[in-house]
């Protein structure tokens, strides 16, 4: 028998009970995911909840819970189904945790949005203060250029960034 996992697909909501469209989205996503997971023999949808986020009580979320057997294949299938069906793929987060264990969920997917100020080849120039080892304009510390690039990639596509290093005395 293969190992089981809990998988949750999370959509942000504007209110605790959601709108009429949120309720429609919930029903359709549950229907499509359940059919897809069962057809692929990867698991099934186990239920949902709507309400306040545990991590931030000022925010609301729709959580759709699934029981799956293969983590990577299930995540790929769910992403494909939500994207192909146009079910607000750009707003989802997907997390998993081992089934039957009281652990915390591990985030496996969160759609990255490109900030509007970086669209259309806008160039961001970063000045790196090598001697102080700080990310200019912020409080992020780094050890080397690789860490800085990883930090930048989390916010913008690397093709939009130009790094200017100060001359070393």
ChimeraX attribute file (.defattr): number of C-alpha atoms within 10 A of each C-alpha:
attribute: neighborCount
match mode: 1-to-1
recipient: residues
	/A:1	4
	/A:2	7
	/A:3	10
	/A:4	17
	/A:5	19
	/A:6	21
	/A:7	30
	/A:8	27
	/A:9	23
	/A:10	20
	/A:11	21
	/A:12	19
	/A:13	19
	/A:14	13
	/A:15	15
	/A:16	15
	/A:17	16
	/A:18	18
	/A:19	12
	/A:20	9
	/A:21	9
	/A:22	18
	/A:23	14
	/A:24	11
	/A:25	16
	/A:26	20
	/A:27	13
	/A:28	14
	/A:29	21
	/A:30	20
	/A:31	12
	/A:32	16
	/A:33	22
	/A:34	18
	/A:35	15
	/A:36	19
	/A:37	22
	/A:38	13
	/A:39	11
	/A:40	12
	/A:41	13
	/A:42	19
	/A:43	23
	/A:44	21
	/A:45	23
	/A:46	15
	/A:47	12
	/A:48	16
	/A:49	13
	/A:50	21
	/A:51	18
	/A:52	18
	/A:53	16
	/A:54	10
	/A:55	7
	/A:56	8
	/A:57	9
	/A:58	11
	/A:59	15
	/A:60	20
	/A:61	21
	/A:62	25
	/A:63	22
	/A:64	22
	/A:65	20
	/A:66	24
	/A:67	22
	/A:68	27
	/A:69	22
	/A:70	15
	/A:71	21
	/A:72	10
	/A:73	14
	/A:74	22
	/A:75	20
	/A:76	11
	/A:77	17
	/A:78	20
	/A:79	19
	/A:80	13
	/A:81	18
	/A:82	17
	/A:83	13
	/A:84	10
	/A:85	13
	/A:86	10
	/A:87	16
	/A:88	12
	/A:89	18
	/A:90	14
	/A:91	14
	/A:92	20
	/A:93	18
	/A:94	21
	/A:95	19
	/A:96	23
	/A:97	19
	/A:98	19
	/A:99	15
	/A:100	9
	/A:101	9
	/A:102	8
	/A:103	10
	/A:104	10
	/A:105	14
	/A:106	13
	/A:107	13
	/A:108	15
	/A:109	15
	/A:110	15
	/A:111	11
	/A:112	13
	/A:113	12
	/A:114	12
	/A:115	10
	/A:116	9
	/A:117	11
	/A:118	15
	/A:119	12
	/A:120	8
	/A:121	11
	/A:122	13
	/A:123	14
	/A:124	14
	/A:125	12
	/A:126	15
	/A:127	15
	/A:128	18
	/A:129	12
	/A:130	17
	/A:131	7
	/A:132	10
	/A:133	13
	/A:134	17
	/A:135	17
	/A:136	14
	/A:137	9
	/A:138	7
	/A:139	8
	/A:140	11
	/A:141	13
	/A:142	15
	/A:143	10
	/A:144	10
	/A:145	13
	/A:146	10
	/A:147	12
	/A:148	17
	/A:149	13
	/A:150	11
	/A:151	14
	/A:152	14
	/A:153	14
	/A:154	12
	/A:155	13
	/A:156	19
	/A:157	16
	/A:158	13
	/A:159	10
	/A:160	15
	/A:161	18
	/A:162	13
	/A:163	15
	/A:164	11
	/A:165	13
	/A:166	10
	/A:167	6
	/A:168	6
	/A:169	3
